[in-house]
Amino acid sequence: MTFFETIKIENGKAVNLEYHQRRYEKTLLDLGRAKPQNLVDLIATPQDGLYRCRFVYDLVGGYEVEFLSYKKRDIKKLKLVEADLAYSYKSSDREALDELFAKREECDDLLFVQGGLVSDTTIANVAFFDGSVWLSPKKPLLEGTTRARLLDEKKIHLADIEANDLKRFKKIALLNAMIGFDILQKSVEEIVC
């Protein structure tokens, strides 16, 4: 069983590294395995440009580091899908997510609903703007590092968001390590199909 962190590397700097370190440590400690190492010591970053660092690790201390060029995926439509998924650790086993993603039809990604509540997409946490504050689901599939930072900074707040309440929101933002806080340009009604 392997797990991974996707870390944004921008001109030699690992962005938001302390939050990746926390999640990496939490995974290993929760699963009672290998002693966590310091990620800054394991990742020799390229000095110029934008990269996606994929840090893959197992529960016995093994790891691999890979740097990939990055191109942002254009998300214009999200298909609302009821799903019963468990993905609380960023595992390399994404088979269930990939199977659902293949059913997105004309949409660019999926927006998961679990027990009537919105959670997140296959690649990002989400936040919704109600006209005064940004709200992010209390129970995401995965607690992302960008989401954690924005919660600490009090830029987003947690809420139970029911699928049938989506129409009351004005905007939607996708949150992940590579795109940060990316506000989609269309209304929620135009994006969710």
Beta strands, then each sheet from edge to edge (+ up, - down):
strand 1: 2-10
strand 2: 13-14
strand 3: 50-58
strand 4: 63-69
strand 5: 78-82
strand 6: 109-114
strand 7: 117-118
strand 8: 125-129
strand 9: 134-137
strand 10: 157-159
strand 11: 171-176
strand 12: 180-183
sheet 1: 2+ 1- 3+ 4-
sheet 2: 5+ 6+ 7-
sheet 3: 10+ 9+ 8- 11+ 12-
end
